[in-house]
């Protein structure tokens, strides 16, 4: 991989992010009568695009205190378009650095069936948030999301938006009153607000119907996402179609709710029963899939009935041989955001340099930051193992203006032997003492919760 391309400046990227920051400042103070300069930045940034006239009008109305819901939608669309352009510029650079291409562009398709009254209600609440701004938050305002979310959740077509609104409202409620906040997470809340208000428009998230995949799945590693009450394991892999067409990168995810007492390696016992692919990663095996549903963005909708274990497949052999020629999946327009970038890469021949708690790989004289904070505690991969490694499979990400790599697995030397250490090595079970101890603690915690729930039901 050409690390030099990852540290070079990308033209106009900083200017786009300055305009996004300006919108976020306006959202912090509120869009009832925001400073003219902030929204003028956005209008100037999208000048010459199809959004130009609508964003300019929205900025003018907001500054005058006369903005309606349609104007807030235009502001969110302009902000999203800017971040989408940043995403595309970064992905073009990633293509050049990795030498891999991206699949065909995804064109949104119209969708229907969602209850328009609920979408209107959600957009109304989000508009009220925008008028008040993050500094104007109070519990009465935030609580307005609850009935909307409750009405949306039973409808599968609205569940994506409902989950976003529910989590967003919970974050806002925990931060009330906004006037007392020492620091506003402006970028994050700006992202959540913009995405949510666009999802209230019918058809925005529509993508071409999912197809099916038949062939061999060669796992590269697992990215574990953990929250106090939920967890998700996302397997990154190379898919080799049975018909001999070009291989491509795919993902397969499984998510579960969890009690906040289940931490670390104990999370795997909640996840592994839902997806056999997790066992394959632990065992170093490939999987054969037949007619497995797959989305246009390369996400396998995993169903164990369409999969069976296959022959052994070493992740590093896959990274060295199959990964360089695998096509990267395209991203749907509404999902184009720098935070969504997570591209599997293979690195070797680097020098690891540690400075206090920071770690970086120097590749051909160029430093690439290593995001060790993303390495989960639910596996044997440690910062020390990463620092002592000689090869790494990771996810290339972009944050705070720079590229970094999140390790999924490393090769390192132990007693003069090369060994592999994977973040998801315990996904299918483990005999490791630390892993066994954590799983036992999780089992005890789950059993205690079930017993308490049983007593409540009996009462």
Phi, psi and omega in degrees: 000139181274094182293335181298327181289337182279344179255351178289150178292140176256125185302135173069001181293315181299321180296320179296319180291329176298319179293321176297317178299324179296316177299318182295326175296319179295320178294328180294319181273339180111145182264018176289311173213071183287163175301136182302321186299324184294310181284338174295326176301315179295314181300319179293323184292329181257009177301137181088359177255169178300341181273352191308305186295318184290321179290320178299317178296317181297319179297316181296315181295320181296315180297327179278356181078022184237022183287135175255181183301320180299327179289323177294324177298318180296319178296317178297321180294319178297315178298317180295322179296321178297314179292328175295322178293323176296316177304313183295320179295320179293319180291327174298318177294322178296318177302315181294320183288326183265341183075017180250153182257166179251148181293181183298145180299142181267126178257124179301148177239147180298142175231155179221185176100337180287143181292113184296329181294324179288321176297320178296319180296319179295317180294326178295317179295317180295327177291322176297320176301315183297321179296317183285326184078165183293331178286343181261012182296141168214169186294325179298318179294313184293324183294347178296344179284335189302308180295329178293314180297317180299322180285332182280323190305323180293343183264112181304328181291339182251000188293327179299312179292321180299317180296321178296313180297320181296313179293321180297313181297323179296319177297316181294319180298322180290347183252002181285147354281148182296333181293342182263000183291133174288323181217133178265127175286070192299316182295314182296311181291328174296319177298312183295317180295313182298314181295317182296316184290329175288327179290348175280354178269124181302133175089351183298320184267007181290132177232162179305148181305145180293148175256203178229157181235133175229123182159211185244135178254122181249102184294144175254323181170176183238133173255115183260126176250128184233134175232166182303324184238012180205158177212151177219135172250127180241115180269125174262136186207165171258131178252125177253106182298145180296331184280003176085003176289174187301141177288159181211160177279138178225166174230153173219128187236151172222135182233146178217154168279153181209154172286151183289353178275348178269114185230167172057221185297340178297340181296328184299325182292339175279332185268320194294333181290347183262350183206115181293341180298331178296321176295321181298322179296313180298324183272354182067045182239156170271170177231138172265129178240147179226119180056038177284126178301140180217141180272169178295338180269009175085019178264119174285126175274089195294133175220116184301339179291342181257013185222152173212148179297146179236206186285162178302145179213106179288132183299322182285330174294319176298317181295323182282325188258312189266328185297319185301335183253004182280135178285137177276143180288148175284165181244135178297147184309315183291343181262000181286105182205140181305328181292341180279351182289121178206082189258121178298132178223158176240129182235140170204168181073024180256168173245125179275131180235127181248132179230103189057240180267357181269142180230142179216151172257130174260117184241115181051041177085002182242133183273133175237118182297146178250122182271082182285344178294338180275351179289120186286155176280354184274033180196174184279352181287124182236161175303326179294320178294322179294318181294333181264007187281160176244345177210152186213134166258126183212178176252124177280124182233169177226126181204144177053035173087003181221156172279150174212169179238133176260114182293134171255328180199150178223155167257132179218170183254126176232118181054047176067014177240141177279123180235156178255134177237119183249141176299327182259023184297333182266007185301322182263004184123158183206153172255000179297137185300315181295319180294318179297318180297316180294320179294322178296318178298320179293321178298316180296318180295317180295318179298319179296319179294320178296321180294320178294318178297321178298320179293321178296319180294323180293330179285000000 
